[in-house]
Amino acid sequence: MMRPTSPPANRRRLRRILLVGGSSLAVAGLIAAIVLVATHTQTFVQMISARPPAVGTVVVVPDESKAARALTEGEPPTAAETAATEYLAAQPTAYWLTPELDPADKVWDRIAHLAAEARDQDAALAVVVYGLPGRDCGNHSAGGLDEADYAIWTQRIGEALRNARDVQKIVVLEPDSLALAPECGNLADRGAQLSGAVDAMTGVDTWIYLDGGHSSWLPAEQMADLIRGIGVLDRVRGFATNVSNYQTTSAEFAYAHELSTLLEGAHAVIDTSRNGAGPDGAEWCNPPGRLVGEPGGTYGDDVVDTNLWIKPPGESDGECNGGPAAGVWWPEAAVELTRDVR
């Protein structure tokens, strides 16, 4: 007995449905492939065009720095304080990310805002990540997160940095964390925390610098051992020296070269924000009579990528020599630091 056959019209309709469905799938696949190729191409272009900081690098002028906020929250009481605050608010300076001001649920927005400013200013985004457990060994800048929350916070920072793929990003990771570790007695914990933070923040055109102390702190051999012990030299650009300190630029260049030789050619950035008058002996906490140093992007060589303003001038080192709490805007200091440049 012969099976009934489908009417010719039904067969033609079925062929049309199959052809249309197949074409739609093919178009969707083609679009997906184009998007994938475009994304990978963009990432590849960004990777090959990425350049580390160098002489001439300009970092963003943050419109939410403490100097800028001091102006918007009411002018300082004297004309000199107003002029000093206005001057410092206009200078390219790294922005300090702390969990107290930029917690995990807000830090993405902060970095996105800084990235937008960097695009507008044709500048690099420069941040200091400062929230390590046991921060500052309980001294003037005590605080930070516990280990679990620190991992979450740094992961969020890394995600936000990677989202700004078109912006050059400079990260100074946890100043003083390594140079203080022998005194704090927590080197093993610091190693794991910093290594995790590096993993969390690594990305295209992101240049990470570990704590390198400064020329009048630990001997270069000891500092090199501390940096090497973290085990991330293959994933970072190098180290930052003189952060929040006052050593001369020439002393820091010599120290950076010595440290680099011990670290298989690691590179450096040097903080020149407050070293215009050099150090006041061994005093590191609000020493009187200091001056702002050379603007960022002025100096560099085959080891020192460049100098930067990392510590914002005008923010206190702590409750010492007449200063307010660490990180608080101090108009009197701003006046003193800028007396030769205003």
C-alpha positions in Angstrom: 0.0 0.0 0.0 1.4 3.4 -1.0 1.9 6.1 1.7 0.2 9.4 1.1 2.5 12.1 0.0 2.4 15.8 1.2 0.8 18.2 -1.1 3.3 20.2 -3.2 2.3 23.5 -1.5 3.1 22.1 2.0 6.5 20.9 0.9 7.3 24.3 -0.6 6.2 26.0 2.6 8.4 23.7 4.6 11.4 24.4 2.4 10.8 28.1 2.8 10.7 27.8 6.6 13.8 25.8 6.7 15.6 28.2 4.4 14.5 31.3 6.4 15.4 29.6 9.7 18.8 28.5 8.4 19.5 32.0 7.0 18.5 33.6 10.3 20.9 31.3 12.2 23.6 32.0 9.7 23.2 35.8 10.0 23.1 35.6 13.8 26.3 33.5 13.7 27.9 35.9 11.4 27.0 38.9 13.6 28.3 37.1 16.6 31.6 36.2 14.8 32.0 39.8 13.7 31.4 41.1 17.2 33.9 38.6 18.6 36.5 39.4 16.0 36.0 43.2 16.6 36.3 42.8 20.3 39.5 40.7 20.0 40.9 43.1 17.4 40.2 46.1 19.7 41.9 44.3 22.6 44.8 43.4 20.4 45.2 47.0 19.2 45.1 48.3 22.8 47.7 45.7 23.9 50.2 46.6 21.1 49.6 50.3 21.6 49.9 50.2 25.4 52.9 52.2 26.6 54.2 52.5 30.2 54.5 55.8 31.9 57.4 58.0 30.7 58.7 61.5 30.6 55.8 63.6 29.4 53.1 61.4 31.0 50.4 63.6 32.5 48.0 62.1 35.0 44.4 63.3 35.6 43.5 66.3 37.7 40.8 64.8 39.9 37.8 67.1 40.4 37.0 65.4 43.7 40.5 65.7 45.3 40.5 67.0 48.8 41.9 70.3 47.6 39.0 70.6 45.1 36.5 69.7 47.7 37.9 72.3 50.1 37.1 74.9 47.5 33.5 73.7 46.9 32.8 73.3 50.6 33.6 76.9 51.3 36.6 79.0 50.6 39.5 78.8 53.1 39.6 81.7 55.6 42.5 83.6 54.1 43.5 84.7 50.7 46.8 82.8 50.9 45.0 79.6 51.8 42.5 80.1 48.9 45.4 80.7 46.4 47.3 77.7 47.7 44.3 75.4 47.6 43.3 76.6 44.1 46.9 75.9 42.9 47.0 72.4 44.3 43.5 71.5 43.1 44.7 72.2 39.5 47.7 69.9 39.6 47.9 66.4 38.1 48.0 64.2 41.1 47.2 60.5 41.9 43.8 59.8 43.6 44.0 57.7 46.7 41.4 54.9 46.8 40.6 54.0 50.4 37.8 51.7 51.6 36.7 54.4 54.0 35.9 56.8 51.2 35.4 54.4 48.3 34.0 51.1 49.6 33.4 48.1 47.4 29.9 49.2 46.4 31.1 52.7 45.3 34.7 52.2 44.0 33.5 51.2 40.5 31.8 54.6 40.1 34.8 56.4 41.4 37.1 54.8 38.9 34.6 55.3 36.0 34.5 59.0 36.9 38.3 59.2 37.0 38.5 57.4 33.6 36.0 59.9 32.1 38.1 62.8 33.4 41.2 61.1 32.0 39.6 60.9 28.5 38.5 64.6 28.7 42.0 65.7 29.8 43.9 63.3 27.5 45.7 62.1 30.6 46.5 58.9 32.4 44.4 57.6 35.3 46.6 57.3 38.4 45.3 55.8 41.6 46.9 54.7 44.9 45.2 51.6 46.3 45.4 52.0 50.1 43.2 49.6 52.1 45.4 46.6 53.2 44.6 44.8 56.4 46.6 46.2 59.2 47.3 49.3 57.2 50.2 51.5 58.5 50.7 49.1 61.4 48.2 50.9 63.5 50.0 54.3 63.2 48.6 57.6 61.9 46.9 56.0 58.8 45.6 52.9 60.6 42.6 51.2 59.1 42.0 49.0 56.1 39.9 45.9 55.5 40.0 42.4 56.7 41.4 39.9 54.3 38.2 38.6 52.8 36.8 42.1 52.3 40.1 43.3 50.9 40.0 40.6 48.2 36.4 41.7 47.3 37.4 45.4 47.2 40.5 44.9 45.0 38.6 42.6 42.7 36.0 45.4 42.2 38.8 47.9 41.6 40.4 45.5 39.0 37.0 45.1 37.2 36.6 48.9 37.0 40.1 49.4 35.7 39.7 46.7 33.0 36.4 48.4 32.0 38.4 51.5 31.1 40.4 49.7 28.4 41.1 52.8 26.3 42.8 54.7 29.2 46.4 54.3 30.4 46.2 53.3 34.1 48.9 53.7 36.8 48.4 51.8 40.0 50.6 52.5 43.1 49.8 49.5 45.3 49.8 49.9 49.1 52.5 52.4 49.9 54.6 51.5 53.0 53.1 47.9 53.0 56.5 46.2 52.3 58.9 48.6 53.9 56.9 48.4 57.1 56.3 44.7 57.0 59.5 43.8 59.1 58.3 46.2 61.8 54.7 45.0 61.6 55.8 41.4 61.7 53.2 40.4 59.1 55.3 39.7 56.0 53.7 36.4 55.2 50.2 37.8 55.3 51.3 40.9 53.3 52.7 38.6 50.6 49.5 36.8 50.0 47.4 39.9 50.1 49.5 41.9 47.7 49.8 38.9 45.3 46.0 38.6 45.3 45.6 42.3 44.7 48.0 42.2 41.7 46.1 39.3 40.2 42.8 41.2 40.7 44.1 44.4 39.0 46.2 43.1 36.1 44.9 44.2 32.7 45.6 45.9 29.4 47.5 49.1 29.8 47.5 48.9 33.6 51.0 49.5 35.1 51.3 48.4 38.7 54.0 49.5 41.1 54.7 47.9 44.4 55.9 49.7 47.5 59.6 50.4 47.2 60.2 52.5 50.4 62.7 55.3 49.9 66.4 56.0 49.8 66.7 56.7 53.6 64.6 53.8 54.9 65.6 50.2 54.4 68.8 49.1 52.6 68.3 48.3 48.9 69.2 44.7 49.4 66.6 44.2 52.1 63.9 46.1 50.1 64.7 44.0 47.1 64.2 40.8 49.1 60.9 42.0 50.3 59.7 42.9 46.8 61.0 39.7 45.3 59.3 37.6 48.0 55.9 38.6 46.8 56.5 36.6 43.7 54.8 39.0 41.2 57.7 40.7 39.4 56.5 39.0 36.2 53.1 40.7 36.6 53.9 44.2 37.7 55.9 47.1 36.1 58.0 47.6 39.2 58.0 49.7 42.4 57.2 53.2 43.6 59.6 55.2 45.8 59.4 58.2 48.1 55.6 58.0 48.4 54.5 60.6 50.9 58.1 61.3 51.8 60.6 64.1 51.1 63.8 62.6 49.8 65.6 64.4 47.0 64.9 63.3 43.4 68.6 62.6 42.8 68.8 60.4 45.9 65.7 58.5 44.7 67.1 58.0 41.2 70.2 56.5 42.6 68.2 54.3 45.0 65.8 53.2 42.2 68.8 52.1 40.0 70.3 50.1 42.8 67.0 48.4 43.6 66.3 47.7 39.9 69.7 46.0 39.5 68.8 43.7 42.3 65.3 43.0 40.8 66.3 42.0 37.3 65.5 45.3 35.8 62.2 46.3 37.4 61.1 49.8 36.7 60.2 52.6 39.1 58.2 55.8 39.6 59.2 58.4 42.1 57.0 60.7 44.1 58.1 64.3 43.8 55.0 65.9 45.2 56.7 67.3 48.3 60.4 67.0 47.9 61.2 70.5 46.6 63.2 71.3 49.7 64.5 67.8 50.4 64.0 66.0 53.7 64.1 67.5 57.2 66.5 64.9 58.7 64.6 61.8 59.6 61.3 63.6 60.2 58.6 62.1 58.0 55.4 63.4 59.6 54.5 66.9 58.5 58.1 68.3 58.7 58.0 72.1 58.5 59.6 74.2 55.7 59.0 71.7 52.9 58.1 72.6 49.3 56.3 71.0 46.4 58.6 69.2 44.0 58.9 69.1 40.2 55.7 68.3 38.3 55.0 64.8 37.2 56.4 63.7 33.9 59.5 65.9 34.2 62.2 63.2 34.8 62.9 59.6 33.7 65.5 57.3 32.3 65.9 53.6 31.4 65.0 52.6 35.0 62.8 55.4 36.3 59.7 55.5 34.1 59.0 59.0 35.4 58.3 61.1 38.4 54.7 61.7 39.6 52.8 63.6 42.2 51.6 60.6 44.3 50.9 62.1 47.7 48.5 65.0 47.4 50.3 68.1 48.8 48.3 69.8 51.5 47.0 66.5 53.0 48.3 65.9 56.5 50.6 63.0 57.3 49.0 62.7 60.7 48.5 64.4 64.1 52.1 65.6 64.4 53.9 68.9 64.1 50.5 70.7 64.4 48.7 68.7 61.7 45.2 67.2 61.7 44.5 63.5 61.3 46.2 61.7 58.4 44.7 62.5 55.0 42.7 65.6 56.2 43.1 68.7 54.2 45.4 71.2 55.9 45.3 74.7 54.4 48.3 76.0 56.4 50.4 73.2 55.0 49.2 74.0 51.5 50.3 77.6 51.9 53.8 76.6 53.1 54.3 73.9 50.4 53.4 76.3 47.6 55.1 79.5 48.8 57.6 79.5 45.9 55.2 78.6 43.1 52.1 80.7 43.6 
